[in-house]
Amino acid sequence: MKKEGTIIVVDDNRGMLTAVEILLNGVFERVITLSSPNRLLSALREEHADVLLLDMNFSSGINSGNEGLYWLGEAKKVDPSIEVVLFTAYADIDLAVKAMQRGATDFVVKPWNNAKLVATLQAALALRKSRVEAKRLGDIRRSFSPEAGVGEQGMYWGESAVMQRLRALVEKVADTDANILITGENGTGKEMLAREIHRLSGRREELIVTVDLGAIPESLFESELFGHVKGAFTDARSDRAGKFEAASNGTLFLDEIGNLPYHQQAKLLTAIQSRSVVRVGSNTPIPVDIRLISATNRDLNRMVDAGEFREDLLYRINTIHIEIPPLSRRTEDILPLARIFLKRYALKYGKPCAEFDDAAQEKIQGHAWPGNIRELQHTVEKAVIMSDSDRITADELLISRREAGGDKAAAGPSTLEEMERTMIADAMQQHDGNLSSVAAQLGVTRQTLYNKIKKYNL
């Protein structure tokens, strides 16, 4: 039997403590015995125990059980989640029931039966683990719940023919559990489309969990996606569910899947194929029921040909392929989108602006928007912040000169940020978007590079 968990045993009978310690050493990973409750609270703070076996009487000649009730309350103040099992005499059973109403898990009658005692304490440990894991998983799930407000307004399909064809495809496949790969340029709304697919699916009442694969440090990849057990590595102080488990019964959205290093792709493939995960430090597979959506701005077929992406993984994630067109291919949707953002940010910042003047509309429609929807959104937000009138003017639309069209190459970078952006963009073009090669050339880590790509909307 595998030993696990920590138990603290408190009883003023030293002979009993020795007997219990010998018995429980074969069950628990750590057994801590105290002959007085005076050190109990400090032990709880230091040891992070799972179970407390607590006698109900300590002072000579006092058998009321009130001492046990007192220390039960104090222990729960220090660690509300600890499972407390009480040692009691036959005459104290009514008192023990009262204690359970105050938070005790169970009680054991003295003199005890070894098998009964072990079974009761193992049940308490299992309950502790279950509650801790449920809370942890709940915290993880809540952390992935989208915040209400600006940015969660749903998908805008527009009127362009290309978007109407895409909408028809999405509505056809959303209610299935088919794996979907979304491709498109940066800023086209791949995550928003993934959320729309989830909203239209039969899993809409569950969570969609988003994982930015390009932002996870390589050393934490398995722990973040598959979870870990206590002691799996230095900082693994407790069991932890990963993103796959958090998304179970819902949708898992793997963003920037093209940035996943080759050696980690096999681990991801195994989890997707088996629909199960094995936490780091464990050998036990945990079934997961997910709907998988992946996204990238890279050409995965070209990466397969170059030996940078596994062909079997591409087949697995690419049951349905959806490509989102850039704004340059849906120009009739640009101004309506800008008006949506105008209304949203005017409400957010409490501004009176309700429309763009003619010059501003002309400027919006004449810009190439290489950063797509994200660039348009940020541009309108900045304009709303700068405006004090009911109409946004062309001068308030701060479109950067590098992005404004034909004079890109003519004007060199005028700030350190522009120079850095240019260097990163040139290196990405030179290495066909291979972030490892780009990072090596620029002398930065992949994580630093990825953060700057996000910053400069590349």
N, C-alpha and C positions, 0 to 999 in steps of 0.2 A: 504493500500500500504506500502510495506516495505521501510523504509528509508535507503539509502546507499550513500556512497561517500561523498567527501568534496568539497565545492565550495567556491571560493573567489570572492567577488563582489566589484568592485572598481568604485566609482562615487562620485563626489564632492557635489551632491545634497543629503543632509542628509534625507530629507523627502522621497526621492525615495529609499534610502538605507533601511529605516525602512519598507517601503511597500514591497520591494523585500524580505527582511529578513523574514517577517511574511509569505509571500507566499511560500518561499522555505524551511522553517523549516518543513513543512509537506512532503517534497520530499527528501531532502538531510539529511544525518546523521549529518553533521556539515556545518554551514553557517558562513563564516567569512566576515565581511564587513569592507572596508577601504574607508575613505573619501578623501584620497590622495594616489596617486601611489608611493609616496616616500618610503613607507614601504612594497611595493609589493614584491620586490626581497627577502627581509629577510623573509617575510611570506611564500613565495614559498619554501625556503630552510627549514623552520621549520615545515611546516604543511603537506607537501606531498599531495597537493591538486590534485583533478582529473580534475576539470573544473574551468576556469577563465572567469567571466563575466566582461568585461572591457569597460568602457566608452571611447569615442574617443577624448573628449575635456575636459580639466581641468582648464586651465587659463582663467580668466575673459576676455571676448572680443575676444577670439581666437577660431575660429570655423573651422580651416583648417583640423582638424583630424590628423595632423602630430604627436601630442602628443600620440594619440592612436597607431599609427604605431610604434613610438619609443618604447613604453612600451610593445607592442606586441613582438618586436624583443628581448628586454631585457628578457622578461618572457621566451621566447623560448630558450634563451641561458642557463638559469638556469635549465629549465626542458623541453627538446625538445618534450616530449611526452604529455605534458598537452594540453587539448583541450580548445581553446580560442574562446569564443562567444562575439561579439562586440555589444555594445549599440550604435545606430546611429540614427540620424535624417533623415527625408526624403531626404534632400539635400545631405546627405553623402553617398548615396547608391553606387555610382560609386567608392568612396573611400573605402567603405566596401568590394566591390568586389576585389579591389586592395590588401586590407589587407588579404583576403582569399588566394590570390595568394602567399602571404608571409607566410602562415601557419595558419591563422585563420580557425576555423571550420565552423562557420556560423555567421549570424548577426541577430539582432532583432531591429525593428524600434520603436522608441519612438513616441507617447505614445504606450505602448505595450498592447497586449491582453494577459490576464493571462494564458489562456489555451495554446496559441501559445508559450509563453515564457517557460512555464513548459515543453512542448513537445520538444522544441528546446534544452533545457538544458539536458533533459533525454536522447535525442538522442546523445548529445555530451558525456555524461557519459558512455552510452553503447559503443560508439566508442572507448573511452579511455580504457575501460575494455577489449574490443576485441583486441585492439592493444597491450596492455600490456601482455595479455594472449598469443597472437600469438608470441610475442618476447620471452616470458618465455618458451613456448613450443619449439620454435625454438632453444633456448639455450640448453634446455634439450636434444633435439634430436641430436644437434651437439656434445654434450658431450658424447653421446653414439656411435658416428660414429667411427669406428676403424681407427687408424692412419695407414697411409701407411708405408711400410718398413718391417724390420725384424719382424717376428712373424705373418705376415698376408700373408703367401705365399700359402695358400690353403691346402687342405687335401692331405696327402700322403697315398695312399692305400696299396702300397707294393705288393708283389707277393705271400704272404702266402695264403693258401686256406681259412683260417678262415676270413681273411680280404676281400677276394673276395666275399665270401658269404654275409658278412656284407654290402659290397658295392652294391650288387644286391638288398638287402632289402631296403637300403637307397634310391636308384634310383626309386624303386617302390612306396615308400610312400612319398617322398619329395614333390611331386607336389600336394598332397592332403592337407587338413587342419586338418588332424587327430592329436590329442594330442600325443606327443612322450615322453617317459621316457627313458633317457640314463643312464645306470649304468656301473660301472667299477671302478677299483682301482684308487687311486690318481695318477695323472700324465699320464693317458692313452690318454688324448686328448678329453675329453668330450665336452669342449667348442668349440674346433675346429670342431668337428663333427656337433655340433649344427649350426655353421656358414655355414658349407657345405650344410646341409639340407636347410637352408635359401637360400643359393645361387642357389640351384636347384629348389626352389619353385616358385610359381607364384607371390610371394611377394618380389622377389629379388630386385626390384627397391626401396623398402621401407627399413626402418631400422630394424636391429635386436638389441633389447635392452636387455642387460645382467644385471641380478639382483643377487648379491651374498647374498642369504638369511641368511647365517651364519654370515655375517659381519654387518647386520643392527641391531642397538640397539633396544630392545623390545619396548621402548617408542616411537620410530620413525617409527615402522613397517607400521602402517596404513597411515601415512603421506607420507612416501617414495613410497609406492605402489599405494595408491589411491588418493593422493593429499590432500590439505586442502584449506579452505577458510579463508579470512582475519578475524582475531580475534578468530580463533578456539582455539588457545592456546597462551601463552605469547609472543612467538617470531613470530607468524603468522601475519606479517605486510602486507601481500598481498595474493591474491589467488595464488595457485601453483598447477600445474598439476603433477600427480604422474607417476610412471613408466608404468602403464597400459595405460594411455592416450598417453604417449610418444611413445609407441609401436603400437598404433592403426594403422591398415592397414598393419602392418609389423609383426614381430615375437618377442615374449617375451620369453626370456630364463631365467628360474628360476634355478640357480645353487645352489647346496648344499641344496636341498629341504628337505632332511632327517634331517637337523639340525633345522628345523622350530619348535618352541615350540608348544605343542599340542593345547593350548588355542587360538593360532593364526591361526591354520589350518582351523577352521570353517569360518573365515573371508575370507581367500583365496579361499576356496571352493565356497562360495557365489558369489564372483566376477567371478570365472571361469564358474560357472553354468549359471549365468544370463548374462554373457558377458556385464556387466556394473559395474561401480564403483560409490560409494557415497563418496565425499570428506569429510574429517574430518570437522565437524562443519556445514555440509549441510545435507539436506534431499532429494536432487534432484539427481536421478540416471543419470549417464552420460554413454551412450552406447560406447563400445569399440569393435573394430574388430581386434582380435589378432589371431595369430597362436602360440600355446603354446608348448614349449619344456622345459622339466625339466631334472635335472641330480642329481645324488647322488652316493656316494661310499658305501652307507649303504644298508643293506638288509631290504627293506621296508615291505615285507611280515612278516618277523620276528618281526619287530617293531609293526605291526598291532596286531600280536598275543600277544605281550607284553603290548598292550594298549598305545603305544607311538606314533602311527600314525593312523590317521583316515582311516578306510577301504573305506568309500565313496570317500574321496579325492584320495586315491590310484587308485580306479576304474576310476575316472575322468581324471587323468593325464596319465593313462597307457593304452590308446587305442592301441598304438604300443610300444613294449618294445625292445630296442636295447642295447645289452651288448657289450662293447668294450673289447677285450681280452687284458691281460697284455703282455708286451714284451716277457715274458718267454714262451708264447704260439705262438709267431710269430718270432722266432729267426732268420729266414732268412731275416727279414726286418731290423734287428738292424744295420748292417753295412751300408746299403744304407741310412738309416735315419741319421746315424752319418755323412756320406759324405754330405748330404743336409745341415746339421747344419754347417759343416766345411766350405762349400762354402759361406753360408750366413754370418757367423761371420768373415771370412777372408775379405769379401767385406766391412762389417761394420767397422772393425778395421784397414783396410788397410794393412793387413798382406799377405805375399807371400805364406803361407802354402796352398798346394793344395791336399795333400794326407796324409794318415797315413802310417807309416812304418810297416813292417811285425809284429814286436813285439807289436805295438800299436793295430793293427787289431786283433791280437790274444787276447790281453787284453780286447778289446771291446766285442769280441764274447764270451769270457769266463766269463764275469761278469753277475750276476743274474739280475741286474737292478731292484731292488725292487721299486725304485721311478719311473720306467717306462720312458716314453718319456721325461718327465720334467727333470728327473735326467740325462738322456743321453744328452739332450740339454745343461744343465748347465755345465756338465763335458766337453763337446766339446768347449763351449764358453770359459771356463777357460783355456783350453789347447791352444786355439788360442791366447789368451791374453799373455800367457807365452812364446809362440814360437817365434823364430826369423828366422826360416829356412823354406824351402818349404815343409818339411815333419814333421808331428806330431809324436813325439816319445812316447814310453810307459811311460817314466818318466814324461812326461808332462800331462798325463791323471791322474789327481789327484782324484782318487776314494777313498773315505773314508774307513778306515779299518773296521768300523762297518758294512758297506754295502758290503764288498768284499767277502763274502762267509762264509766258515766254521769256521773262527776264530772269529766270532762275539762275542760269549759268553766268549771266553777265555780272551780277552783283555777288561778290565773294562774301564769306561769312564775316559779319561785323562784330560778333560777340563770341566769348568763349563757348557759350552754350551752342551757338550755331556751328562753330568749328567742330565741337564734339559730335554734334548730330551728323554733320557732313562726313566725318571720319567713320562713324559707325555705319551710316548708310552705304558708303563706298565699300567698306569691308564686307558688309552683308551681300552686296551685289557681286563682289569679287569671289566670295565663297558660296554663292548660291544659297544664302540663308542658313548655312551650317553654323550654328551658334558656338559649338566647341572650337571650330577653326577660327571664327571671328574673335572669340575671347582670347585665344592663344596669340593671334596677331596683335591685338590691342593691349595685351598684358593685363587683363582683368579676369575675374572669375565669371563663370556662366551666370551666377546669380546677379552680380553687379551689372553685367551686360544686359540681362533680361530686364532688370529694373529701369535701365536707361532706355531700352527699346520702348517700354511702356510709357516712360516719361515723354519721349519725343514722338510717340505715335508712329513708329516706323513699321 
